[in-house]
C-alpha cells in the first residue's frame, strides 16, 4: 500500500459464508484478511477510477470512434506484409522436424 498511516477505519458486516470464502482466499494468497480485502478493494477502486477519469470520451471523440468502427476496412500494405511474414515464420517453425 502506498501509505503506512493506518489511522482511518472501515467496518463492514458480511454473511458468515462470505467471510469463510474471503478467509480461504486470503490464506491461499498467504495474506491476512485485512490485507486481502484492502488489496482487492484498492484494485477495484483503481479500475473504476481509471475508467471514469481516463476512458471518458467527449461527444466528439465518441463520434470519431463510432465513425472509425463503421467505416469500411482498408488494407495497409505494410501491415499486410508484416502479417504475411509472421504467418510464414510461424508455419516454418511448426513444420520443422526436431533433430535427434
Secondary structure, DSSP 8 states (H G I E B T S, - for coil): ---------------HHHHHHHHHHHHHTT--HHHHHHHHHHHHHHHHHHHHHTS---HHHHHHHHHHHHS-----HHHHHHHHHHHHHHHHHHH-----
